[in-house]
Amino acid sequence: MTQPHQIILLAHGSSDIRWCETFEKLAEPTVQSIENAAIAYMELAEPSLDTIIAQASRSGARRFTVVPLFLAAGRHLRKDVPAMIEKLEAEHQVSIRLAEPIGTNPKLGLAIREVVRDELGRAES
Amino acid sequence: MTQPHQIILLAHGSSDIRWCETFEKLAEPTVQSIENAAIAYMELAEPSLDTIIAQASRSGARRFTVVPLFLAAGRHLRKDVPAMIEKLEAEHQVSIRLAEPIGTNPKLGLAIREVVRDELGRAES
C-alpha cells in the first residue's frame, strides 16, 4: 500500500494577474483529472507553496511531490526552492519531493512541435 | 502561394550550459521535423535572435515567426522582445511575427498532465 500523494504544480508567480491566469489554465487539465493536485506560486502570488502545504497537511497529507512549471532549472530551482522545501518539511513534518522541471520531460518537446505546427497553420491561413 | 517561413524557437538564455542544453533538447523534435526551424536565445547565450535572423535573411528568408519557449508572458515578452523584433525588422528588411508564448496553447496543459502522471508513477514505484 502506498500513501496518497499531494501533487503541487509550482509556478513562479507574478503581481501581474495575466501571468497567473496563464498558469492556472496550464494547471487545469491536471487539477481536473488528478486527485489531490493543486497549483502554488513560489513568490508574488497566492496560493503560496506554504499555504498549500499547510492546508493539505491539516487534511492529513504527509507526502508531496512538487512539479515545477518551469521549462528549465535556474537559480530558483537549484537554490531557492530546495531551501523553501527544507524549511516546509521541518515546519509541517511532511516529506516533499522536488521533481525535475517539466521541460526535462520529452513529452514537452513533442508538445512544442505541435504548438509550432499550429503557429505555421495560423501564419499560412 | 505562400513564402517559406523561418520558425525561431526563442528561449531566454543563460550563462549556465545546463539551461541551454535543456532548451536544445526541448527544441529537438521541432528542429528535426519542421523545415527552417531553429532555436535562438534572447540573451546570455548563442545563437542570438540577431544571429539567426541575419543568417536566414542572407539565405533569402523574409518571413519569420518567433515562438517563445516561455510558459507565460512577462516583461520580456511584452516589452523587450517586441523592441528587439522591431529593430531587427528594420535592420534586415524582414517581417517577424511574434507568436504567443507556448504556455497559452492548450496542448501544453495536456502535456503537463502527462508529465504529472509520469511523476506519480515514479513516486509510487
gemmi code that builds the backbone of each chain (N, CA, C; Angstrom):
import gemmi

chains = {
    "A": [
        ("MET", (0.844, -1.210, 0.000), (0.000, 0.000, 0.000), (0.878, 1.258, 0.000)),
        ("THR", (0.483, 2.221, -0.790), (1.199, 3.498, -0.766), (0.251, 4.574, -0.233)),
        ("GLN", (0.834, 5.525, 0.423), (0.046, 6.658, 0.931), (-0.467, 7.520, -0.212)),
        ("PRO", (-1.598, 8.196, -0.039), (-1.990, 9.154, -1.070), (-0.979, 10.294, -1.131)),
        ("HIS", (-0.928, 10.885, -2.248), (0.108, 11.820, -2.616), (-0.501, 13.181, -2.939)),
        ("GLN", (0.075, 14.232, -2.438), (-0.373, 15.569, -2.869), (0.575, 16.074, -3.946)),
        ("ILE", (0.016, 16.420, -5.091), (0.809, 16.982, -6.195), (0.685, 18.501, -6.160)),
        ("ILE", (1.803, 19.172, -6.238), (1.771, 20.634, -6.317), (2.476, 21.088, -7.594)),
        ("LEU", (1.720, 21.756, -8.445), (2.309, 22.364, -9.645), (2.822, 23.728, -9.222)),
        ("LEU", (4.122, 23.877, -9.229), (4.725, 25.110, -8.712), (5.112, 26.065, -9.840)),
        ("ALA", (4.446, 27.219, -9.849), (4.771, 28.252, -10.854), (5.544, 29.375, -10.177)),
        ("HIS", (6.182, 30.213, -10.992), (6.980, 31.280, -10.396), (6.148, 32.301, -9.636)),
        ("GLY", (5.044, 32.754, -10.240), (4.241, 33.807, -9.624), (4.646, 35.183, -10.102)),
        ("SER", (3.682, 36.099, -10.039), (3.902, 37.472, -10.505), (2.785, 38.327, -9.939)),
        ("SER", (3.042, 39.623, -9.863), (1.966, 40.520, -9.431), (1.013, 40.795, -10.603)),
        ("ASP", (1.374, 40.331, -11.796), (0.540, 40.525, -12.990), (-0.478, 39.386, -13.071)),
        ("ILE", (-1.746, 39.751, -12.964), (-2.813, 38.747, -12.923), (-2.833, 37.882, -14.195)),
        ("ARG", (-2.437, 38.474, -15.342), (-2.441, 37.709, -16.602), (-1.436, 36.565, -16.550)),
        ("TRP", (-0.309, 36.794, -15.888), (0.698, 35.755, -15.693), (0.070, 34.567, -14.948)),
        ("CYS", (-0.585, 34.878, -13.851), (-1.177, 33.811, -13.029), (-2.303, 33.104, -13.766)),
        ("GLU", (-3.081, 33.843, -14.535), (-4.170, 33.213, -15.291), (-3.630, 32.199, -16.291)),
        ("THR", (-2.506, 32.523, -16.932), (-1.907, 31.572, -17.873), (-1.534, 30.282, -17.149)),
        ("PHE", (-0.933, 30.404, -15.971), (-0.538, 29.205, -15.233), (-1.739, 28.439, -14.696)),
        ("GLU", (-2.790, 29.173, -14.318), (-3.979, 28.450, -13.847), (-4.606, 27.633, -14.969)),
        ("LYS", (-4.616, 28.191, -16.167), (-5.123, 27.429, -17.323), (-4.228, 26.236, -17.634)),
        ("LEU", (-2.924, 26.442, -17.521), (-1.982, 25.340, -17.769), (-2.189, 24.203, -16.779)),
        ("ALA", (-2.561, 24.576, -15.555), (-2.735, 23.569, -14.496), (-4.080, 22.861, -14.580)),
        ("GLU", (-5.035, 23.471, -15.268), (-6.405, 22.972, -15.283), (-6.565, 21.487, -15.628)),
        ("PRO", (-5.995, 21.011, -16.756), (-6.180, 19.589, -17.076), (-5.675, 18.670, -15.957)),
        ("THR", (-4.591, 19.062, -15.305), (-4.063, 18.252, -14.207), (-4.993, 18.311, -12.997)),
        ("VAL", (-5.348, 19.511, -12.607), (-6.158, 19.697, -11.397), (-7.522, 19.028, -11.561)),
        ("GLN", (-8.058, 19.066, -12.788), (-9.379, 18.487, -13.002), (-9.363, 16.972, -13.078)),
        ("SER", (-8.220, 16.360, -13.421), (-8.312, 14.910, -13.586), (-7.386, 14.113, -12.688)),
        ("ILE", (-6.561, 14.788, -11.921), (-5.715, 14.044, -10.978), (-6.095, 14.466, -9.562)),
        ("GLU", (-6.392, 13.476, -8.769), (-6.804, 13.746, -7.382), (-5.676, 14.407, -6.603)),
        ("ASN", (-6.022, 15.265, -5.680), (-5.029, 15.914, -4.823), (-3.933, 16.626, -5.609)),
        ("ALA", (-4.341, 17.381, -6.597), (-3.370, 18.197, -7.330), (-3.797, 19.656, -7.219)),
        ("ALA", (-2.837, 20.524, -7.007), (-3.134, 21.955, -6.856), (-1.983, 22.765, -7.426)),
        ("ILE", (-2.275, 24.025, -7.746), (-1.216, 24.926, -8.186), (-0.767, 25.767, -6.986)),
        ("ALA", (0.511, 26.117, -6.962), (1.017, 27.044, -5.938), (2.073, 27.922, -6.591)),
        ("TYR", (2.325, 29.075, -5.983), (3.309, 30.018, -6.525), (4.509, 30.146, -5.594)),
        ("MET", (5.675, 30.269, -6.217), (6.915, 30.425, -5.459), (6.971, 31.769, -4.748)),
        ("GLU", (6.502, 32.793, -5.440), (6.507, 34.135, -4.856), (5.528, 35.035, -5.581)),
        ("LEU", (5.193, 36.142, -4.961), (4.412, 37.232, -5.582), (2.952, 36.902, -5.914)),
        ("ALA", (2.476, 35.704, -5.583), (1.064, 35.406, -5.842), (0.600, 34.332, -4.875)),
        ("GLU", (-0.694, 34.251, -4.724), (-1.297, 33.238, -3.853), (-2.118, 32.279, -4.698)),
        ("PRO", (-2.271, 31.001, -4.278), (-1.732, 30.413, -3.052), (-0.227, 30.168, -3.134)),
        ("SER", (0.466, 30.426, -2.046), (1.899, 30.144, -1.980), (2.116, 28.652, -1.726)),
        ("LEU", (3.350, 28.222, -1.864), (3.702, 26.829, -1.556), (3.373, 26.540, -0.088)),
        ("ASP", (3.696, 27.495, 0.767), (3.420, 27.363, 2.190), (1.923, 27.179, 2.459)),
        ("THR", (1.092, 28.009, 1.814), (-0.369, 27.920, 2.002), (-0.866, 26.527, 1.641)),
        ("ILE", (-0.457, 26.019, 0.497), (-0.961, 24.724, 0.017), (-0.464, 23.585, 0.913)),
        ("ILE", (0.784, 23.650, 1.325), (1.309, 22.564, 2.162), (0.672, 22.593, 3.557)),
        ("ALA", (0.475, 23.772, 4.093), (-0.189, 23.884, 5.401), (-1.605, 23.313, 5.323)),
        ("GLN", (-2.327, 23.711, 4.289), (-3.703, 23.258, 4.085), (-3.775, 21.740, 3.955)),
        ("ALA", (-2.955, 21.188, 3.053), (-3.010, 19.748, 2.787), (-2.540, 18.964, 4.007)),
        ("SER", (-1.570, 19.495, 4.724), (-1.095, 18.724, 5.879), (-2.133, 18.750, 7.000)),
        ("ARG", (-2.901, 19.833, 7.105), (-4.020, 19.830, 8.068), (-5.058, 18.773, 7.698)),
        ("SER", (-5.202, 18.491, 6.385), (-6.140, 17.447, 5.944), (-5.502, 16.063, 5.966)),
        ("GLY", (-4.291, 15.939, 6.469), (-3.698, 14.616, 6.653), (-2.634, 14.223, 5.641)),
        ("ALA", (-2.359, 15.062, 4.646), (-1.341, 14.701, 3.649), (0.041, 14.729, 4.286)),
        ("ARG", (0.831, 13.728, 3.977), (2.196, 13.665, 4.501), (3.245, 13.599, 3.406)),
        ("ARG", (2.840, 13.188, 2.212), (3.787, 13.068, 1.099), (3.389, 13.996, -0.034)),
        ("PHE", (4.362, 14.763, -0.486), (4.122, 15.752, -1.532), (5.124, 15.563, -2.672)),
        ("THR", (4.661, 15.802, -3.884), (5.595, 15.953, -4.995), (5.352, 17.329, -5.604)),
        ("VAL", (6.411, 18.102, -5.675), (6.346, 19.428, -6.283), (6.849, 19.311, -7.721)),
        ("VAL", (5.967, 19.601, -8.672), (6.334, 19.554, -10.092), (6.477, 20.999, -10.574)),
        ("PRO", (7.707, 21.420, -10.860), (7.914, 22.819, -11.230), (7.406, 23.141, -12.642)),
        ("LEU", (6.500, 24.083, -12.729), (6.055, 24.584, -14.041), (7.093, 25.592, -14.544)),
        ("PHE", (8.281, 25.072, -14.738), (9.414, 25.822, -15.267), (9.962, 24.953, -16.390)),
        ("LEU", (10.415, 25.565, -17.473), (10.948, 24.756, -18.561), (12.334, 24.215, -18.236)),
        ("ALA", (13.119, 24.981, -17.485), (14.477, 24.544, -17.160), (14.821, 25.022, -15.753)),
        ("ALA", (15.872, 24.460, -15.209), (16.272, 24.814, -13.846), (17.285, 25.949, -13.863)),
        ("GLY", (16.941, 27.032, -13.226), (17.879, 28.122, -12.992), (18.107, 28.223, -11.488)),
        ("ARG", (18.527, 29.393, -11.055), (18.818, 29.612, -9.645), (17.632, 29.252, -8.746)),
        ("HIS", (16.413, 29.622, -9.174), (15.242, 29.338, -8.335), (15.123, 27.855, -8.001)),
        ("LEU", (15.245, 27.014, -9.039), (15.031, 25.584, -8.785), (16.256, 24.904, -8.186)),
        ("ARG", (17.428, 25.497, -8.407), (18.633, 24.875, -7.844), (18.856, 25.306, -6.395)),
        ("LYS", (18.424, 26.509, -6.048), (18.728, 27.013, -4.700), (17.481, 27.397, -3.905)),
        ("ASP", (16.698, 28.338, -4.420), (15.610, 28.909, -3.618), (14.547, 27.871, -3.249)),
        ("VAL", (14.083, 27.115, -4.232), (13.001, 26.174, -3.957), (13.467, 25.042, -3.025)),
        ("PRO", (14.645, 24.431, -3.244), (15.091, 23.419, -2.276), (15.173, 23.973, -0.845)),
        ("ALA", (15.603, 25.221, -0.705), (15.677, 25.811, 0.643), (14.280, 25.992, 1.232)),
        ("MET", (13.326, 26.432, 0.420), (11.941, 26.585, 0.888), (11.393, 25.227, 1.330)),
        ("ILE", (11.690, 24.207, 0.529), (11.162, 22.871, 0.794), (11.723, 22.314, 2.102)),
        ("GLU", (13.008, 22.521, 2.309), (13.627, 22.013, 3.543), (12.945, 22.624, 4.776)),
        ("LYS", (12.693, 23.906, 4.687), (12.045, 24.626, 5.781), (10.611, 24.110, 5.989)),
        ("LEU", (9.888, 23.914, 4.901), (8.492, 23.469, 4.995), (8.390, 22.034, 5.507)),
        ("GLU", (9.343, 21.196, 5.141), (9.329, 19.809, 5.639), (9.455, 19.787, 7.160)),
        ("ALA", (10.366, 20.619, 7.676), (10.573, 20.657, 9.127), (9.345, 21.255, 9.819)),
        ("GLU", (8.833, 22.305, 9.233), (7.730, 23.046, 9.848), (6.454, 22.215, 9.916)),
        ("HIS", (6.184, 21.455, 8.833), (4.906, 20.741, 8.779), (5.063, 19.233, 8.970)),
        ("GLN", (6.290, 18.779, 9.219), (6.526, 17.348, 9.424), (5.996, 16.523, 8.244)),
        ("VAL", (6.396, 16.923, 7.053), (5.958, 16.222, 5.847), (7.182, 15.903, 4.988)),
        ("SER", (6.961, 15.070, 3.988), (8.034, 14.711, 3.076), (7.706, 15.278, 1.694)),
        ("ILE", (8.612, 16.070, 1.159), (8.351, 16.770, -0.100), (9.436, 16.433, -1.116)),
        ("ARG", (9.016, 15.847, -2.238), (9.962, 15.530, -3.303), (9.876, 16.615, -4.372)),
        ("LEU", (11.019, 17.147, -4.736), (11.052, 18.141, -5.811), (11.373, 17.431, -7.117)),
        ("ALA", (10.403, 17.402, -8.021), (10.623, 16.756, -9.324), (11.460, 17.667, -10.215)),
        ("GLU", (11.932, 17.112, -11.310), (12.638, 17.916, -12.318), (11.664, 18.917, -12.943)),
        ("PRO", (12.151, 20.019, -13.465), (11.255, 20.945, -14.171), (10.599, 20.243, -15.353)),
        ("ILE", (9.378, 20.611, -15.656), (8.623, 19.911, -16.711), (9.363, 19.861, -18.053)),
        ("GLY", (10.166, 20.875, -18.332), (10.861, 20.937, -19.622), (11.879, 19.834, -19.834)),
        ("THR", (12.230, 19.098, -18.792), (13.175, 17.992, -18.978), (12.466, 16.704, -19.392)),
        ("ASN", (11.133, 16.700, -19.370), (10.387, 15.516, -19.820), (10.193, 15.605, -21.347)),
        ("PRO", (10.580, 14.557, -22.078), (10.495, 14.616, -23.552), (9.095, 14.932, -24.075)),
        ("LYS", (8.068, 14.682, -23.266), (6.702, 14.997, -23.722), (6.525, 16.482, -24.017)),
        ("LEU", (7.289, 17.304, -23.312), (7.171, 18.741, -23.560), (7.694, 19.115, -24.952)),
        ("GLY", (8.812, 18.516, -25.326), (9.378, 18.793, -26.648), (8.407, 18.397, -27.760)),
        ("LEU", (7.705, 17.281, -27.544), (6.720, 16.844, -28.543), (5.543, 17.820, -28.600)),
        ("ALA", (5.113, 18.300, -27.430), (4.007, 19.272, -27.401), (4.427, 20.567, -28.097)),
        ("ILE", (5.695, 20.965, -27.902), (6.175, 22.196, -28.539), (6.131, 22.064, -30.065)),
        ("ARG", (6.499, 20.892, -30.558), (6.418, 20.683, -32.007), (4.978, 20.880, -32.509)),
        ("GLU", (4.006, 20.397, -31.726), (2.602, 20.570, -32.140), (2.187, 22.035, -32.079)),
        ("VAL", (2.696, 22.749, -31.091), (2.403, 24.188, -30.990), (2.968, 24.917, -32.215)),
        ("VAL", (4.172, 24.532, -32.616), (4.784, 25.159, -33.793), (3.961, 24.857, -35.043)),
        ("ARG", (3.454, 23.630, -35.141), (2.588, 23.300, -36.296), (1.337, 24.176, -36.288)),
        ("ASP", (0.759, 24.386, -35.108), (-0.399, 25.294, -35.012), (-0.014, 26.692, -35.500)),
        ("GLU", (1.159, 27.150, -35.090), (1.593, 28.506, -35.480), (1.814, 28.612, -36.983)),
        ("LEU", (2.369, 27.562, -37.568), (2.563, 27.564, -39.024), (1.221, 27.616, -39.734)),
        ("GLY", (0.259, 26.854, -39.231), (-1.089, 26.862, -39.799), (-1.695, 28.259, -39.718)),
        ("ARG", (-1.504, 28.895, -38.574), (-2.040, 30.235, -38.340), (-1.381, 31.245, -39.300)),
        ("ALA", (-0.064, 31.116, -39.460), (0.672, 32.088, -40.274), (0.343, 31.937, -41.758)),
        ("GLU", (-0.025, 30.712, -42.152), (-0.223, 30.476, -43.582), (-1.689, 30.438, -43.993)),
        ("SER", (-2.577, 30.658, -43.052), (-4.001, 30.600, -43.400), (-4.470, 31.976, -43.862)),
    ],
    "B": [
        ("MET", (0.058, 31.062, -53.462), (1.386, 30.656, -52.991), (1.793, 31.467, -51.757)),
        ("THR", (2.376, 30.769, -50.817), (2.903, 31.468, -49.643), (4.415, 31.302, -49.635)),
        ("GLN", (5.067, 32.294, -49.122), (6.536, 32.239, -48.989), (6.946, 31.223, -47.942)),
        ("PRO", (8.131, 30.641, -48.060), (8.589, 29.778, -46.969), (8.827, 30.618, -45.716)),
        ("HIS", (8.743, 29.967, -44.633), (8.684, 30.591, -43.336), (9.854, 30.142, -42.481)),
        ("GLN", (10.516, 31.036, -41.817), (11.538, 30.616, -40.855), (10.913, 30.638, -39.456)),
        ("ILE", (10.979, 29.505, -38.778), (10.473, 29.409, -37.406), (11.653, 29.569, -36.453)),
        ("ILE", (11.483, 30.430, -35.462), (12.522, 30.563, -34.435), (11.924, 30.268, -33.067)),
        ("LEU", (12.450, 29.236, -32.431), (12.059, 28.934, -31.050), (12.934, 29.800, -30.160)),
        ("LEU", (12.318, 30.748, -29.484), (13.093, 31.722, -28.712), (13.092, 31.382, -27.223)),
        ("ALA", (14.274, 31.062, -26.713), (14.413, 30.771, -25.277), (15.086, 31.946, -24.587)),
        ("HIS", (14.996, 31.980, -23.284), (15.564, 33.126, -22.566), (17.081, 33.197, -22.678)),
        ("GLY", (17.743, 32.056, -22.453), (19.215, 32.058, -22.461), (19.766, 32.233, -21.063)),
        ("SER", (20.992, 31.735, -20.890), (21.654, 31.781, -19.591), (23.123, 31.480, -19.825)),
        ("SER", (23.951, 31.914, -18.902), (25.365, 31.560, -18.997), (25.596, 30.125, -18.515)),
        ("ASP", (24.552, 29.512, -17.944), (24.644, 28.127, -17.451), (24.361, 27.178, -18.616)),
        ("ILE", (25.364, 26.387, -18.966), (25.247, 25.498, -20.117), (24.094, 24.486, -19.952)),
        ("ARG", (23.817, 24.079, -18.708), (22.737, 23.107, -18.463), (21.380, 23.694, -18.849)),
        ("TRP", (21.212, 24.980, -18.615), (19.982, 25.688, -19.019), (19.798, 25.569, -20.531)),
        ("CYS", (20.850, 25.882, -21.255), (20.760, 25.857, -22.722), (20.558, 24.440, -23.246)),
        ("GLU", (21.199, 23.473, -22.606), (21.030, 22.077, -23.040), (19.577, 21.634, -22.911)),
        ("THR", (18.926, 22.049, -21.836), (17.513, 21.699, -21.665), (16.684, 22.270, -22.820)),
        ("PHE", (16.948, 23.511, -23.181), (16.175, 24.121, -24.273), (16.522, 23.510, -25.624)),
        ("GLU", (17.774, 23.128, -25.797), (18.125, 22.487, -27.072), (17.402, 21.147, -27.226)),
        ("LYS", (17.292, 20.417, -26.122), (16.539, 19.153, -26.175), (15.054, 19.408, -26.421)),
        ("LEU", (14.542, 20.451, -25.796), (13.123, 20.792, -25.987), (12.842, 21.144, -27.450)),
        ("ALA", (13.827, 21.768, -28.082), (13.649, 22.209, -29.478), (13.842, 21.070, -30.467)),
        ("GLU", (14.500, 20.010, -30.047), (14.906, 18.936, -30.960), (13.778, 18.364, -31.834)),
        ("PRO", (12.647, 17.946, -31.233), (11.596, 17.381, -32.101), (11.131, 18.367, -33.168)),
        ("THR", (11.097, 19.645, -32.836), (10.684, 20.655, -33.820), (11.747, 20.817, -34.901)),
        ("VAL", (12.977, 21.003, -34.464), (14.065, 21.273, -35.408), (14.270, 20.086, -36.356)),
        ("GLN", (14.073, 18.866, -35.802), (14.286, 17.688, -36.637), (13.161, 17.431, -37.619)),
        ("SER", (11.949, 17.911, -37.342), (10.883, 17.521, -38.262), (10.188, 18.684, -38.943)),
        ("ILE", (10.538, 19.894, -38.600), (9.942, 21.036, -39.309), (11.055, 21.792, -40.033)),
        ("GLU", (10.840, 21.980, -41.319), (11.844, 22.670, -42.144), (12.022, 24.099, -41.679)),
        ("ASN", (13.219, 24.618, -41.770), (13.512, 26.007, -41.434), (13.098, 26.365, -40.011)),
        ("ALA", (13.433, 25.500, -39.072), (13.178, 25.823, -37.661), (14.511, 25.807, -36.928)),
        ("ALA", (14.696, 26.775, -36.054), (15.954, 26.882, -35.305), (15.665, 27.444, -33.921)),
        ("ILE", (16.582, 27.198, -33.001), (16.454, 27.797, -31.676), (17.325, 29.051, -31.640)),
        ("ALA", (16.875, 30.046, -30.856), (17.692, 31.242, -30.626), (17.470, 31.691, -29.188)),
        ("TYR", (18.426, 32.453, -28.673), (18.328, 32.934, -27.289), (18.149, 34.444, -27.251)),
        ("MET", (17.339, 34.877, -26.297), (17.072, 36.307, -26.118), (18.307, 37.031, -25.602)),
        ("GLU", (19.017, 36.374, -24.687), (20.236, 36.984, -24.133), (21.118, 35.916, -23.515)),
        ("LEU", (22.358, 36.262, -23.270), (23.296, 35.439, -22.491), (23.729, 34.123, -23.126)),
        ("ALA", (23.278, 33.832, -24.341), (23.719, 32.596, -24.991), (23.615, 32.765, -26.504)),
        ("GLU", (24.315, 31.929, -27.184), (24.297, 31.934, -28.655), (23.696, 30.622, -29.147)),
        ("PRO", (23.049, 30.628, -30.333), (22.849, 31.755, -31.243), (21.803, 32.738, -30.718)),
        ("SER", (22.078, 34.011, -30.902), (21.114, 35.038, -30.517), (20.044, 35.152, -31.600)),
        ("LEU", (18.986, 35.858, -31.287), (17.916, 36.116, -32.255), (18.518, 36.837, -33.469)),
        ("ASP", (19.379, 37.791, -33.191), (20.042, 38.546, -34.257), (20.856, 37.626, -35.177)),
        ("THR", (21.634, 36.719, -34.574), (22.450, 35.781, -35.360), (21.575, 34.971, -36.309)),
        ("ILE", (20.495, 34.412, -35.788), (19.641, 33.534, -36.603), (18.944, 34.324, -37.707)),
        ("ILE", (18.465, 35.511, -37.377), (17.750, 36.299, -38.384), (18.714, 36.795, -39.476)),
        ("ALA", (19.893, 37.187, -39.072), (20.889, 37.622, -40.058), (21.235, 36.476, -41.007)),
        ("GLN", (21.474, 35.303, -40.417), (21.821, 34.108, -41.193), (20.722, 33.745, -42.187)),
        ("ALA", (19.498, 33.640, -41.665), (18.382, 33.208, -42.515), (18.076, 34.252, -43.567)),
        ("SER", (18.217, 35.523, -43.216), (17.883, 36.533, -44.227), (18.949, 36.550, -45.325)),
        ("ARG", (20.207, 36.243, -44.984), (21.230, 36.087, -46.030), (20.877, 34.943, -46.974)),
        ("SER", (20.185, 33.907, -46.424), (19.776, 32.776, -47.274), (18.449, 33.040, -47.974)),
        ("GLY", (17.914, 34.230, -47.832), (16.710, 34.583, -48.590), (15.409, 34.598, -47.806)),
        ("ALA", (15.440, 34.240, -46.530), (14.193, 34.236, -45.750), (13.713, 35.669, -45.520)),
        ("ARG", (12.423, 35.875, -45.690), (11.858, 37.212, -45.479), (10.761, 37.205, -44.412)),
        ("ARG", (10.192, 36.036, -44.148), (9.112, 35.948, -43.155), (9.519, 35.024, -42.018)),
        ("PHE", (9.352, 35.519, -40.811), (9.744, 34.775, -39.617), (8.573, 34.697, -38.646)),
        ("THR", (8.487, 33.572, -37.953), (7.613, 33.506, -36.783), (8.480, 33.123, -35.600)),
        ("VAL", (8.416, 33.945, -34.586), (9.156, 33.678, -33.348), (8.186, 33.050, -32.351)),
        ("VAL", (8.469, 31.811, -31.964), (7.629, 31.104, -30.988), (8.372, 31.101, -29.652)),
        ("PRO", (7.882, 31.840, -28.669), (8.620, 31.954, -27.410), (8.523, 30.677, -26.575)),
        ("LEU", (9.672, 30.107, -26.265), (9.717, 28.975, -25.328), (9.653, 29.533, -23.906)),
        ("PHE", (8.539, 30.168, -23.647), (8.233, 30.732, -22.330), (6.830, 30.237, -22.017)),
        ("LEU", (6.567, 29.920, -20.765), (5.227, 29.441, -20.430), (4.217, 30.578, -20.401)),
        ("ALA", (4.640, 31.754, -19.997), (3.711, 32.886, -19.906), (4.463, 34.157, -20.284)),
        ("ALA", (3.701, 35.207, -20.528), (4.309, 36.472, -20.942), (4.556, 37.360, -19.736)),
        ("GLY", (5.797, 37.711, -19.530), (6.155, 38.707, -18.529), (6.739, 39.904, -19.260)),
        ("ARG", (7.538, 40.680, -18.564), (8.127, 41.886, -19.133), (8.916, 41.589, -20.419)),
        ("HIS", (9.674, 40.494, -20.419), (10.480, 40.170, -21.607), (9.617, 40.086, -22.870)),
        ("LEU", (8.505, 39.334, -22.775), (7.702, 39.136, -23.988), (6.800, 40.324, -24.289)),
        ("ARG", (6.464, 41.105, -23.262), (5.598, 42.262, -23.516), (6.402, 43.471, -24.001)),
        ("LYS", (7.653, 43.584, -23.549), (8.419, 44.793, -23.899), (9.724, 44.498, -24.638)),
        ("ASP", (10.613, 43.729, -24.020), (11.968, 43.582, -24.567), (11.974, 42.913, -25.935)),
        ("VAL", (11.264, 41.794, -26.055), (11.299, 41.059, -27.328), (10.627, 41.861, -28.456)),
        ("PRO", (9.450, 42.466, -28.243), (8.883, 43.293, -29.318), (9.836, 44.414, -29.760)),
        ("ALA", (10.560, 45.001, -28.813), (11.518, 46.059, -29.180), (12.671, 45.490, -30.013)),
        ("MET", (13.174, 44.305, -29.616), (14.238, 43.664, -30.392), (13.756, 43.370, -31.804)),
        ("ILE", (12.517, 42.876, -31.887), (11.961, 42.480, -33.187), (11.803, 43.688, -34.110)),
        ("GLU", (11.331, 44.782, -33.559), (11.138, 45.990, -34.365), (12.472, 46.438, -34.975)),
        ("LYS", (13.497, 46.389, -34.150), (14.835, 46.771, -34.601), (15.338, 45.805, -35.686)),
        ("LEU", (15.146, 44.512, -35.457), (15.631, 43.509, -36.414), (14.887, 43.576, -37.740)),
        ("GLU", (13.592, 43.883, -37.684), (12.821, 44.005, -38.933), (13.380, 45.123, -39.804)),
        ("ALA", (13.696, 46.247, -39.178), (14.227, 47.393, -39.920), (15.623, 47.075, -40.452)),
        ("GLU", (16.411, 46.473, -39.586), (17.810, 46.207, -39.927), (17.941, 45.217, -41.083)),
        ("HIS", (17.101, 44.167, -41.057), (17.268, 43.102, -42.059), (16.182, 43.124, -43.135)),
        ("GLN", (15.277, 44.108, -43.049), (14.204, 44.206, -44.059), (13.406, 42.911, -44.147)),
        ("VAL", (12.971, 42.432, -42.989), (12.194, 41.193, -42.929), (10.928, 41.449, -42.116)),
        ("SER", (10.024, 40.469, -42.179), (8.787, 40.577, -41.421), (8.783, 39.477, -40.356)),
        ("ILE", (8.637, 39.889, -39.105), (8.754, 38.933, -37.990), (7.473, 38.975, -37.161)),
        ("ARG", (6.808, 37.835, -37.083), (5.601, 37.736, -36.254), (5.983, 37.108, -34.921)),
        ("LEU", (5.587, 37.762, -33.842), (5.835, 37.194, -32.510), (4.592, 36.428, -32.076)),
        ("ALA", (4.722, 35.106, -31.959), (3.586, 34.280, -31.530), (3.391, 34.413, -30.018)),
        ("GLU", (2.266, 33.915, -29.551), (2.029, 33.857, -28.100), (3.030, 32.882, -27.462)),
        ("PRO", (3.326, 33.052, -26.184), (4.196, 32.069, -25.523), (3.538, 30.683, -25.559)),
        ("ILE", (4.359, 29.660, -25.645), (3.824, 28.297, -25.810), (2.807, 27.909, -24.734)),
        ("GLY", (2.967, 28.455, -23.540), (2.075, 28.087, -22.423), (0.632, 28.507, -22.614)),
        ("THR", (0.350, 29.356, -23.600), (-1.046, 29.737, -23.826), (-1.746, 28.755, -24.771)),
        ("ASN", (-1.019, 27.814, -25.340), (-1.640, 26.795, -26.200), (-2.110, 25.630, -25.314)),
        ("PRO", (-3.397, 25.253, -25.429), (-3.938, 24.208, -24.543), (-3.168, 22.886, -24.601)),
        ("LYS", (-2.414, 22.657, -25.680), (-1.627, 21.414, -25.778), (-0.588, 21.309, -24.672)),
        ("LEU", (-0.125, 22.459, -24.213), (0.868, 22.429, -23.137), (0.262, 21.916, -21.839)),
        ("GLY", (-0.945, 22.376, -21.538), (-1.622, 21.913, -20.318), (-1.845, 20.411, -20.336)),
        ("LEU", (-2.162, 19.886, -21.520), (-2.366, 18.429, -21.635), (-1.042, 17.689, -21.448)),
        ("ALA", (0.039, 18.255, -21.997), (1.352, 17.622, -21.822), (1.754, 17.646, -20.342)),
        ("ILE", (1.440, 18.737, -19.661), (1.776, 18.839, -18.234), (1.059, 17.751, -17.434)),
        ("ARG", (-0.194, 17.502, -17.782), (-0.921, 16.426, -17.096), (-0.199, 15.077, -17.280)),
        ("GLU", (0.325, 14.842, -18.474), (1.043, 13.578, -18.704), (2.360, 13.537, -17.923)),
        ("VAL", (3.012, 14.685, -17.809), (4.242, 14.760, -17.022), (3.931, 14.445, -15.548)),
        ("VAL", (2.822, 14.975, -15.061), (2.441, 14.716, -13.667), (2.145, 13.222, -13.478)),
        ("ARG", (1.491, 12.616, -14.463), (1.242, 11.156, -14.371), (2.564, 10.393, -14.306)),
        ("ASP", (3.538, 10.818, -15.112), (4.864, 10.183, -15.051), (5.452, 10.339, -13.647)),
        ("GLU", (5.303, 11.521, -13.076), (5.874, 11.771, -11.739), (5.189, 10.916, -10.683)),
        ("LEU", (3.877, 10.758, -10.797), (3.170, 9.913, -9.840), (3.635, 8.478, -9.952)),
        ("GLY", (3.836, 8.016, -11.187), (4.336, 6.659, -11.392), (5.713, 6.480, -10.758)),
        ("ARG", (6.556, 7.501, -10.930), (7.914, 7.480, -10.384), (7.869, 7.449, -8.847)),
        ("ALA", (6.984, 8.256, -8.284), (6.921, 8.382, -6.821), (6.350, 7.118, -6.183)),
        ("GLU", (5.503, 6.408, -6.927), (4.843, 5.259, -6.309), (5.428, 3.923, -6.720)),
        ("SER", (6.475, 3.968, -7.531), (7.068, 2.688, -7.948), (8.125, 2.263, -6.936)),
    ],
}
model = gemmi.Model(1)
for chain_id, residues in chains.items():
    chain = gemmi.Chain(chain_id)
    for i, (resn, *xyz) in enumerate(residues, 1):
        res = gemmi.Residue()
        res.name, res.seqid = resn, gemmi.SeqId(i, " ")
        for name, pos in zip(("N", "CA", "C"), xyz):
            atom = gemmi.Atom()
            atom.name, atom.element = name, gemmi.Element(name[0])
            atom.pos, atom.b_iso = gemmi.Position(*pos), 0.0
            res.add_atom(atom)
        chain.add_residue(res)
    model.add_chain(chain)
structure = gemmi.Structure()
structure.add_model(model)
structure.setup_entities()
